Amino acid sequence: MRDLEHVSEIDRVLKGYETGRDGLVSESWRRCVQTYGMDPARPEPAHIVTEQQLREHQEQSERLIATARSGLRTLFKQVAGHNYVLLLADAKGVCVDFFGDPRFEDDLRQAGLYLGSDWSEDLAGTCGVGSCIVTGEAVTIHQSDHFGLSHTPLSCTAAPIYDTCGKLAAVLDISLLRSPSPKSSQNLAMNLVKASTRRVEMANLMATTRKEWVLRFSTSPEFLEVDPEAAIALDDSGRITGMTHGALACLAPTGSTDLIGSRIDMYLDLDVDDLPSLMRGRPAEDRVLRRRDGGGLYGHAIAPQAARMARSPVSGTLPTPLRGICGQDATLSQVVSKVARLAPTQVPILLSGETGTGKEYLARAIHVLGPADRSFHTLCCSALKPEKVAALSDAAAGTLFLRGIEDLDMAGQAALLALLEHRSDLRVVATTRQDPAGSTSIRALRPELYFRLAGSLIRIPPLRHRQDFDWLVDRLLRRSPRDLRLSPSARAELSGRHWPGNIRELATLLDVATALAETDVIDLTDLPQASLSRRVETDPKQDLEALLDACGWNMSQVARRLGVNRSTVLRRMRSLGLEPHPKPRA
Ligand SMILES: Nc1ncnc2c1ncn2[C@@H]1O[C@H](COP(=O)(O)OP(=O)(O)OP(=O)(O)O)[C@@H](O)[C@H]1O
């Protein structure tokens, strides 16, 4: 009787009557009859491929099966007690992996819930795997939703697994031989299967894109590191080379654009050089990504394995995390290429430079280039409590970042020494705002500690001495979702300022100017006064000489930077005993 009802319902649906079935089920029934020529009244046995064919299907999906297995085993453990079976089908619908209770093997085999069964829609009719392949969506095909009478006791929930190029690669199906009547009883199964496919895609992306950056997304900071919603892989130029299916919804929720091959800055206000700042080590709440359409989400970047293992970069081919440190500045370029060679080692590094010159920023890049999956521990040396240091004795291996070692008191020094004595797995990157050669506070450090901290000394020049000011301004402007540029006069005004707060001061000023600018061009009037210009104590001769160096001894350029005329520059030079060079220095 029930069989007759089922057949007559399919007949009515085909004639255009509304019977309350889900749209995707009615569509599939139509395909079964009109496209595949199936007859609902004729029971179809399960279609099982030969052993040889099964081997071929398994070989083609070998890598995906290997990646998926541990996730599927975990899922099976969660649902086994409720009599579910798990099938992994390939993109053609053939079951290539299977988890089920061996006690029901005969029943499962008969129902086609077994290795080698072919669940493609054109053979098996409306079913979880087949309909999922046709629609590309997660589906529940519950009992009489099935087209064929032999499948109507089953309840099948299936979700697609996409490869890293966005092509359907497999289907994960969770099925019950017998289930409670309401379809809603399968809502939990639907959530479980969707979460599992997301994780399989994530694991597959991580396994296949080892040489690229991976950027994971979450709409909540709490889940960013434990269960991200989606991820993409990026090459060095910021082009998307791989993705999980959810990335489309995260990056382009309103359009179904193909992400592969496009640049990340089409979707996010993000440059590939910014990726190191999205790595583990900063609180997830601070790793906000701004979408071009105005929305926001949280990002977690994972460095390419090749970059993490980089040994000695050929000049001009800096590892990605260091490319955002400097533009065309001769002094800083040398510093950065030295850092690139030191970074993959365990050598302690002491970074010196005025406040805001980017010492911590560089320290984080060094950390990224070290061994993978290590922690970044920060200690501020000013008023450092010995207990804070002692708390690190059980901390995970990684980088120990010491901010401002000139502020270390005796108790802090003793605690640090004790820590470093037994933690050779903590690589120290320390900073100081003073010149280690001339600083009395640094000279006062206990020598056995100093030599543990100052393996290699790296000096970061102040912003006013850098030749890549324009590059840095443009880089900082790109952080804004607006496409802003500086007018030439505003640029000249900024390049002439003293910048005692260095990059930090410049970044803050640009944030203010961006907020004030009424058009796409930041003009002189949008620039806040140089109110932060509390001049730092510097040697005027050394300062002017460094500026002359930065401008290749071009007087006019120096005059523009200082906001004075050329003759004033010449006068200052003479009064400080500096002679104009006959030709510009390199
Ligand atoms: N290359 C860079 N690109 C973009 N932003 C940068 C860069 N270098 C530094 N910054 C930004 O400038 C600010 C100051 O950098 P950072 O905190 O690393 O300076 P610092 O030298 O450690 O300062 P302090 O000695 O005061 O602690 C930060 O907001 C940082 O994100």
The ligand as an ORCA input file, in Angstrom:
! r2SCAN-3c Opt
* xyz 0 1
  N      57.053     47.392      8.228
  C      55.931     47.780      8.821
  N      54.778     47.821      8.132
  C      53.624     48.216      8.718
  N      53.521     48.592     10.000
  C      54.637     48.570     10.740
  C      55.896     48.172     10.205
  N      56.818     48.260     11.173
  C      56.170     48.686     12.278
  N      54.866     48.874     12.013
  C      53.846     49.350     12.937
  O      54.394     50.420     13.686
  C      54.017     50.360     15.055
  C      55.261     50.342     15.930
  O      55.979     49.132     15.663
  P      56.634     48.288     16.837
  O      55.693     48.146     17.997
  O      57.192     47.071     16.250
  O      57.793     49.298     17.271
  P      58.891     49.138     18.386
  O      60.159     49.588     17.778
  O      58.868     47.760     18.958
  O      58.378     50.196     19.436
  P      58.671     50.342     21.022
  O      60.152     50.396     21.204
  O      58.001     51.620     21.376
  O      58.030     49.161     21.694
  C      53.154     49.105     15.185
  O      51.804     49.507     15.132
  C      53.517     48.281     13.987
  O      52.418     47.470     13.576
*
